[in-house]
């Protein structure tokens, strides 16, 4: 007889819990980010090597949108489809074509985290700008497509960034109009030049839609998983890349980039001298690890645990009624044994608002009235931390 398996979802490192706890599943994902794979995509996208696109052996000579970059778009589409992902070609004008794929979450399929980059360029090669970020998106899709996540993931590649952020603006505007729930956007633009080997990464952020909390979260990922980068948060950050179009539409977003403000910016930017031979591959690798590690942590990997292991797992049942509610609700939680518990209320991107319980509680049911005062309406979370793990519960304030 086949052994029975139960899906246990570990929520202790998602953005919704903000104050992170080490998650071995996230560390495993970070360790699986493959430099050879990143280089393979980068060589293909920057025209260093020939590729087979829909059965034809060819070379992506350039990705300049107004010269015609359909070959690059076809390569990206074919690659994402090859990972078994539902892939879309969003043609928003005669020349503009976004490519994106969606990986459905197991618990919250209608709530998304996004990793993105622009694939268009201004000259031949243009490896760093932005073959590097595009390669990072493809590596995320390759690695994550075999893993289940609680939240859905969007892998997006924008067109016409170089002539006014046109592709990302179209997508972000449509998403906001449709009411799409995108909790966070990580935009990678130029992630492979480090001329002085100081491993500095700039995280460009904003006060728009709590993007500053998102940038803090990414710094925590870097520290928790000992990624050898030195993060510098730029607040306010540049608006000169695709993340800013998500700011404009009320979404939390950041830009991951080399030292754009810090004085070590690629001097071959926007020329055909921007080729893979001049780039810093160890830095490229770590930049991809940080971006993909943050995405994995937020989207929450699902871990299969055998029933024998689950028998050792002390769970907690938590709810609130009414839900949705306006100003007052009652929180109920049940403990299977006496244990330490820390119960807090957090907003939609994980920032702690209020500590409700912090101490040892007895076995059995507990009830706690909660008055939220003048908190704005929207999605909130109860985050319950015990020695056995962290659990979350959604609440909606009308």
Secondary structure as GFF3:
##gff-version 3
##sequence-region A 1 398
A	DSSP	beta_strand	5	9	.	.	.	ID=ss1
A	DSSP	three_ten_helix	15	17	.	.	.	ID=ss2
A	DSSP	alpha_helix	24	32	.	.	.	ID=ss3
A	DSSP	alpha_helix	35	45	.	.	.	ID=ss4
A	DSSP	beta_strand	51	53	.	.	.	ID=ss5
A	DSSP	beta_strand	56	58	.	.	.	ID=ss6
A	DSSP	three_ten_helix	65	67	.	.	.	ID=ss7
A	DSSP	alpha_helix	70	82	.	.	.	ID=ss8
A	DSSP	beta_strand	86	91	.	.	.	ID=ss9
A	DSSP	beta_strand	97	103	.	.	.	ID=ss10
A	DSSP	beta_strand	108	118	.	.	.	ID=ss11
A	DSSP	pi_helix	127	132	.	.	.	ID=ss12
A	DSSP	alpha_helix	133	144	.	.	.	ID=ss13
A	DSSP	beta_strand	151	158	.	.	.	ID=ss14
A	DSSP	alpha_helix	166	178	.	.	.	ID=ss15
A	DSSP	beta_strand	181	188	.	.	.	ID=ss16
A	DSSP	beta_strand	200	204	.	.	.	ID=ss17
A	DSSP	three_ten_helix	208	210	.	.	.	ID=ss18
A	DSSP	alpha_helix	211	224	.	.	.	ID=ss19
A	DSSP	beta_strand	230	234	.	.	.	ID=ss20
A	DSSP	alpha_helix	243	248	.	.	.	ID=ss21
A	DSSP	beta_strand	253	257	.	.	.	ID=ss22
A	DSSP	three_ten_helix	276	278	.	.	.	ID=ss23
A	DSSP	alpha_helix	281	299	.	.	.	ID=ss24
A	DSSP	beta_strand	302	306	.	.	.	ID=ss25
A	DSSP	alpha_helix	307	310	.	.	.	ID=ss26
A	DSSP	beta_strand	316	321	.	.	.	ID=ss27
A	DSSP	beta_strand	328	335	.	.	.	ID=ss28
A	DSSP	beta_strand	339	346	.	.	.	ID=ss29
A	DSSP	beta_strand	352	361	.	.	.	ID=ss30
A	DSSP	beta_strand	364	371	.	.	.	ID=ss31
A	DSSP	beta_strand	378	386	.	.	.	ID=ss32
A	DSSP	beta_strand	389	397	.	.	.	ID=ss33
###
